[in-house]
Amino acid sequence: MTNQMQYKSDYSSIEASTENNCLYGKLQFIRPLVNYEGQAVAKLEAAFHEAVDDYLQTCQELGHNPKISCKGSFNIRAGHDLHLAADLGSVRNVSTLGYAALKTSSECSFTARKLRFLACFRLA
């Protein structure tokens, strides 16, 4: 069993409570708290689908846009020196910092080590 489910464009967590003898979860990657529970995996999945449908219907009734799980941007706190080095690297490669980060993310893993990050931008 995996620890996530997907329905439409939403993802959920799957947790187990030995105290309450049930499975439960919540929609992930959105701010509103939308949770559900079930006694078995099939019931949990049905409750998840119902929770997503209810969330989308409630948003429509209230005239709100549903929260998008990933907007396409994320913040990385790198410190001044590393940020400057990455900006310089993207300028040297005639690119934007965001594009350079996405382009190199498949070539290297994000680690706390400055040297590995700089090597991805060919600055080290």
Number of C-alpha atoms within 10 A of each C-alpha: 6 6 10 14 18 13 12 8 8 17 17 23 17 20 14 15 9 8 6 8 11 15 19 22 22 21 24 17 13 15 10 12 9 16 16 22 21 18 13 13 15 10 14 20 22 14 18 29 19 13 18 22 14 13 18 15 14 14 14 12 9 8 9 11 10 14 15 12 14 9 7 6 7 7 5 7 7 12 8 9 10 15 14 12 16 24 18 17 20 19 13 12 13 10 14 15 18 14 11 19 19 10 13 16 13 10 10 14 11 14 9 9 8 13 12 16 22 15 12 21 22 12 14 11
